[in-house]
Amino acid sequence: MDLTRLGHACVRLDSDDARLVLDPGAYSLPGATDGADAVLVTHEHPDHVVVADLRAALVADPALEAWAPAAVVAALLDGAPALSARVHEAHPGDAFEVAGFAVEVFGELHAVVHPDVPRIANVAYLVSAEGRSVLHPGDSLTVVPRAVDVLLVPVAGPWLLLADAIDYVRAVAPAVAVPIHDAVCSPAGVTLIDRLLGPAGVGLGVARYRRPADGEPVAL
């Protein structure tokens, strides 16, 4: 299985001839969903899904499927009810297979931004193929009761302290931690994060920290 960062929270997974894309939002690279068999969306914020773009991709490709929380599904089907057979609600506890990828759904809510900001549904996806597993938590610090090979760890955002990200990696104990959710960072900020989470930093437990270049596939 190959993993490709596509900007901010968007990641593509390729296994044989199958392609799965997670969270193609407003800060993703252009064409993030091109060639995808399925798209998984963790929650409704536009940095994780641009509804009009995903709807257009679904209309253009009659084989494309999508899974997302109910609010995203409702938005995708607004004015496009014919897509209902290919747009599925994702709920914690769900498990399904798509294009050879095994997917388990965990989590429940977006992390707290501020007590005055209502919390919304946010699911985490554990995706497995070729004996490897990848966890995408969306905007949460969801720990799953499964072994995780690769954790896509959020490293910046209005709801997150970097200290919490470090403790999250230690709690999940993946083999590899790959940073996501960093569009709000300046180049200097990214350098600081990489230094703190890298081998010369505070330490992530058993995990090895790795930042692939956006658009560059890496084998897991």
FENQUIVEN-V194626 format. One record per pair of residues at least 12 apart in sequence whose ideal C-beta (glycine too) atoms are under 6 Angstrom apart, sorted by the first residue. I is the first residue (numbers start at 1). J is the second residue. D is the distance in whole Angstrom. If there is no record, write none. Layout:
BEGIN
i=I j=J d=D
i=I j=J d=D
END
This chain:
BEGIN
i=1 j=13 d=6
i=1 j=15 d=5
i=1 j=129 d=5
i=1 j=130 d=5
i=1 j=132 d=5
i=1 j=220 d=5
i=2 j=14 d=4
i=2 j=217 d=4
i=2 j=219 d=6
i=3 j=218 d=6
i=3 j=220 d=6
i=4 j=217 d=5
i=5 j=212 d=5
i=5 j=214 d=5
i=6 j=28 d=5
i=6 j=29 d=5
i=6 j=32 d=5
i=7 j=27 d=5
i=7 j=28 d=5
i=7 j=29 d=5
i=7 j=214 d=5
i=8 j=27 d=4
i=8 j=47 d=6
i=8 j=183 d=4
i=9 j=23 d=4
i=9 j=48 d=5
i=9 j=180 d=5
i=9 j=181 d=5
i=10 j=23 d=5
i=10 j=24 d=5
i=10 j=28 d=4
i=10 j=32 d=5
i=11 j=152 d=6
i=15 j=100 d=6
i=15 j=129 d=4
i=15 j=130 d=6
i=18 j=37 d=5
i=18 j=99 d=4
i=18 j=100 d=5
i=19 j=35 d=5
i=19 j=36 d=5
i=19 j=37 d=5
i=20 j=38 d=5
i=20 j=101 d=5
i=21 j=33 d=5
i=21 j=36 d=4
i=21 j=39 d=5
i=22 j=40 d=5
i=22 j=136 d=5
i=23 j=42 d=6
i=23 j=48 d=4
i=25 j=47 d=4
i=25 j=48 d=4
i=25 j=49 d=6
i=26 j=46 d=5
i=26 j=47 d=5
i=26 j=50 d=6
i=27 j=47 d=6
i=27 j=183 d=4
i=29 j=215 d=6
i=33 j=57 d=5
i=37 j=99 d=4
i=38 j=65 d=5
i=38 j=98 d=4
i=38 j=99 d=6
i=39 j=66 d=5
i=40 j=67 d=5
i=40 j=125 d=5
i=41 j=68 d=4
i=41 j=72 d=5
i=42 j=122 d=6
i=42 j=123 d=6
i=42 j=138 d=3
i=43 j=69 d=6
i=43 j=110 d=6
i=43 j=120 d=6
i=43 j=122 d=4
i=43 j=138 d=5
i=44 j=71 d=5
i=44 j=72 d=5
i=49 j=72 d=6
i=51 j=75 d=5
i=51 j=76 d=6
i=55 j=76 d=5
i=55 j=80 d=6
i=58 j=83 d=5
i=65 j=86 d=5
i=66 j=87 d=5
i=67 j=88 d=5
i=67 j=90 d=4
i=68 j=90 d=6
i=69 j=121 d=4
i=69 j=123 d=6
i=70 j=89 d=5
i=73 j=87 d=5
i=73 j=89 d=5
i=90 j=105 d=5
i=90 j=123 d=5
i=92 j=105 d=6
i=92 j=106 d=6
i=92 j=107 d=6
i=92 j=108 d=5
i=101 j=127 d=5
i=101 j=129 d=5
i=102 j=128 d=4
i=103 j=125 d=6
i=103 j=127 d=5
i=104 j=126 d=4
i=105 j=123 d=5
i=106 j=124 d=4
i=106 j=142 d=5
i=106 j=144 d=5
i=107 j=122 d=6
i=107 j=123 d=5
i=107 j=124 d=4
i=107 j=140 d=5
i=107 j=142 d=4
i=109 j=122 d=6
i=110 j=122 d=4
i=110 j=139 d=5
i=111 j=139 d=6
i=111 j=140 d=5
i=111 j=159 d=4
i=113 j=158 d=5
i=113 j=159 d=5
i=122 j=138 d=5
i=122 j=139 d=6
i=122 j=140 d=5
i=124 j=137 d=4
i=124 j=142 d=4
i=126 j=144 d=6
i=126 j=146 d=6
i=132 j=149 d=5
i=132 j=220 d=5
i=133 j=148 d=6
i=133 j=149 d=5
i=134 j=150 d=5
i=135 j=148 d=5
i=135 j=151 d=5
i=136 j=152 d=5
i=141 j=168 d=4
i=143 j=171 d=5
i=143 j=172 d=6
i=148 j=172 d=5
i=148 j=174 d=4
i=149 j=175 d=5
i=150 j=174 d=6
i=150 j=176 d=5
i=150 j=220 d=6
i=151 j=172 d=5
i=151 j=174 d=4
i=151 j=177 d=5
i=152 j=178 d=5
i=152 j=180 d=5
i=153 j=165 d=6
i=153 j=169 d=5
i=153 j=177 d=5
i=153 j=179 d=6
i=154 j=180 d=6
i=154 j=181 d=4
i=155 j=179 d=5
i=155 j=182 d=5
i=155 j=193 d=5
i=156 j=182 d=5
i=156 j=184 d=5
i=156 j=185 d=5
i=157 j=181 d=5
i=169 j=204 d=4
i=169 j=207 d=5
i=170 j=205 d=4
i=173 j=205 d=6
i=173 j=206 d=5
i=174 j=207 d=5
i=176 j=208 d=5
i=176 j=210 d=5
i=177 j=204 d=6
i=177 j=207 d=4
i=177 j=209 d=5
i=178 j=210 d=6
i=179 j=211 d=5
i=194 j=211 d=6
i=197 j=209 d=5
END
